[in-house]
Amino acid sequence: MGLQVKLSGRLEMIAAMALSGTIGYFVVESGQSVWNVVFFRCLFGALSLLAYCQVKGLLAPWPFSTRTLMLAILSGAAIVLNWVLLFSSYGHASISIATAVYNTQPFFLILLGMILFGERPTGDALGFIALAFLGLLMVTQVEAGGLSWSSGYGVGLLQALGAAFLYAVASVIVKQLKGIPPHVIALVQAMLGTLMLLPLADFSSLPTHSLQWGYLAVLGVVHTGIMYILLYAALQKLPTPVIAVLSFTYPAVAILVDYLAYGRDLSLGQWSGIGLILLSSAGVNLKWRLGLARPRISSART
């Protein structure tokens, strides 16, 4: 693979992750309910992805069989509910904390691998899971930044964990859709989200200012359409270790945006907890070694 291709892949990945890190700001500033935010993100995202797929000729011939379309719809339901939970968690636990907890996704992937496919994690992976859990306990400190359990902080943490689990579910399902352009999968997910949330959207309290409409449009066109295009282009060009490292641009930008926009000040313990979660996530993705071996269970053959 040429250096130019690798460089463009890195730039696309960084841009996609940096955009992801700003999502929380646009969600909060839109001033809309979570249902409205996700509905309009899906609507504007679907329109932009439809235009892209049409121009690129990705819809003809139709790439789905009945089975793969059902799987794409199922993954879409998980993704949309993941957005609902994640965006809800911003108001309870802050963008910084919610994003850090959301990055426990790799550990849910390991759990699902064990349950669904009988995969046996290495001792190193189990060690990183333990470190991430320790980090999660440290993040639950609420003495800084005006956060308190009475304000729904615990609810926000659970919502972020739920969002991470649903993202892992969607990832497991999408792995079964090999050979189908990922942009088309994203289009199906966005179209499904539009239909799912249409009955829940509150059209009696739509934005009254053009700036708020702008935030919603950016969430759909930029944070869904353009971001998916950049992300999938990068995934096709970069090796997994590079993708894993550059993915941490997302939480770094989210934490920075939360600090600059809302002055979110975290305690030393919370910063340490965030660091442990992100470090453990990197360890799992990059298969770092802790020198831990999974205990072997000996069995006698008869």
N, C-alpha and C positions, 0 to 999 in steps of 0.2 A: 504494500500500500504506500502511495507516494506521500512525501512530507506535506505537500499542499493539501491533500485530502485529509490527512490527520489533523493539520492545523485548522482547517475549516470545520472539521468535526468537533474539535475542542471548543472553538468559538461558538458553534451552534449549541453545544451542551451547556456552556457557561451562560449563554443568553437565555436558554430555556429555563435553567435553574434560577437565574436571577429574576426572571419574570415570575416564577412560582413564589419566590420570596416576597413579592409585592402584593400577592393576592389578598392577604389579610387587610391591608390598608384600603384597597378598593371595596372590599366587602363592608368594612366598617363605615367608610365615608359615603357609601351609597344611601345609607339611612333607611334601608328597606329591611323587611322581615327576611329571615333565612329562606323561607319558601319562595319569596319573590326573587331574591338574589340568585338562587340556584335555577329557578325557572328561566329567568332572562339570560343567565349564563348559558344554559342549554340551548335556548332559542337562538341567540345571536351566534353561539358556537356552531350550531347545526347549519345555519345559513352560510357561514364562512367556510366550513368544512365541505359542505355540499358544492359550493362554487369551486373550491380547490379540486375536489375529486372529479368533478365534471370536466374541468379544464385539462386535467391529467389523464382523462380517459380511464379512471379506475372503476367506473360503475358498469362498464360494458366490456365483456359479458358480465352478468351478475355473478359475483364471486362466492355467494353463499349457497350451501345446501340447506335443507330444512334443519338438520342437526346443528350445523355450525351457526345458523341464524339464531336458533334457540339459545345456544351458548353465548353468542354475542349479546343477546337481549338480557340474559341472566347476569353477565358481567356488567352490563350497563346499569342494571338495577342496583348492583353492589356499588358501583362508582358514584351514582347519583346520591344514594343514601350516605356514602362516605363524605361527599361534599356537604350534605345537610348537617351531619354530625360535626365535621371539622369547623365549618363556619359558625355553628352554634357555640362551639367551645371557645371561640375567640372572645365572646362577651363575658364568659365566666372565668377563664383561666389566663387570659391575655394571649396575644399573637405569639409571643416568644415561647411561653410555656407550652401552649397547644402544639406549636410546630415541633418543639423538641420531643414531646411525648409521641407525636405522630410519627416520628422517625424510629419508632419501635417496630415498624413494618417487617424488617427482615426476620425478627424473632417469631412473628406470627406465621411467616412463610415456612419457617422451620417446623413450627407446631403443626401446620396443615400438612406438611410433607410427611410427618410422623403418622398422623391420623389417616390420611387418605392413601398414601403410597408406601407406608411401612418403612420410610427412610429412618436411618439411625444417625442422629447428629454426633459429631466428633466430640471428644472431651473438651477441645478448645472452644467449639461453638457453645457448649453448655456453660463453659467458664465465662464467655462474653455475655451470655444471657443473664447469668448471675450478677455480673458487673452492671449491666443495663438496669436490672431490677433495683440494685442498690442506688443507682442514679435516679431512678424513678422515685424512690423513697425520699431522696434528698430534694428533689424538685417539689415535693408536696409541702415543703416548708412555706408558710404563708406570712411570715412576719414582715416581709418587705413589699414595697410597691402598692400598698393599699389593698392587697388581696386578703380575703378571709374566708374561712369555711362557710360562714353564714351568708356570704354573697354568692354562693354556688360554685366555689372554687373546685370542690370535689366533683361536682357534676361536670364541670369543664374537663377535668382530667379523664373522667370516664368516657365522655364524648370523644375526646381525642384518641383514646385507646380503641374505642369502637370504630372510629374512622380508619385507624391503622389496620384493624382486623379486616374490615370490609375491603380495603385496598388490597390486602394480601389475598383475599378470596377472589377478587376480580383478576389479580395477576395469575393465580392458579388456573382460572378458567380461560383466560386469553392465551395461555401457553398451549391450549388445545386447538387453537385457531391458526396453526401454521399454514403459510401459503396465502393467507388473506392479507391484503395491504392494511397496515395498522391504521392508516388515515380513514379507511372505510369502516373499520371497527369503531373508531372514535366517533365517526358520523352516526352510526347506529346507536351508540351510547347516548349521544347528545339528543338525537331525535326521540329516543325512548324517554329521556329525562324531561323533555318538553311535554310529552303526553302524560307522564306520570304526575307532574307537578301542576298541570293546568287546573285541575279541580282545587288545588290547595293555594294557588296564587291569589293574593288579595288585590283585586283590580280597583278597589275603592280607595286605596291609599297609595297610588302610584306616585312617583317622584313629581314634585311641583317645580323643580329647578332643572334647567338643561344640564348643569354640571353633574347632578345625580344620574341623569340618563347617560351622561358620558361615562361615568364610572361603570355602570351596568354594561354598556356597549364594549368598553375596554375588556371587562371580564370575559365577555363572550368572544369577541373577535380576536383580541390579543392574547389573553390568558388561556383561551381554549383553542381557537383556530390556529393562530400563528405559533403559539407555544408548542402545540402538538406537532406541527410541521417541522419546527426546529428540532424538537426532541427526537422524533423518529428518524430524521435525517442524520442526526449525530449518532444514534444507536447503530445505524448501519455502517458507520465508519470507524468506530472506536472499539478497542478491546474492553472486556468487562472491568478489569482493574481501574482503567482510566475513567470509565463511566462512574464507578463507585466513588472514586475520589472527588470528581467534579460535582457529583450529586450533593455534596455537602455545601455547595454554594447556596443551595436553597435555604437551609436553616440559618446559615450565617447572615444572609440578606434579610430574612424575616426578622431575626433578632435585632439587627441594625435598624431596620425600618420602624420596628416597635419602639425602639429607644428614641430615634430622631423625631418621629411623628407624635408619640404619646408620652415620652419621657419615662418609659417603663424601666424602673430601677430594681434589679433583682439582688437578692442576698448572695453572699459568697457561697453559701451552701447550695443555693439554687444554680448558680453558675457552675459549680463543681458537678452537680447532678446532670446538668445539660451536657457538660463535657464528657462525663462517663457514658451517657446514652449514645452520643455521637461517636465517641471512640469505640465503643462496643459494636455499634452498627458497622463502622469501618472495618473492624476486626473480622466480623462475620463475612462481609462482602469481599474482603481481600484475602480471606483465609489466613489470617495471621496465626502464629503459633504461640500458645501460652505454656506449652510443655505439659499439657494435661491429656491423659489418655482415658478414653471411656472404658470403664470396667468390663472385662470380658466375662461372659457367662459360659462356663464349660458344661458340656452335656455329653453323656456317654451314649454311644450308638448301640443299639440292640440288634 
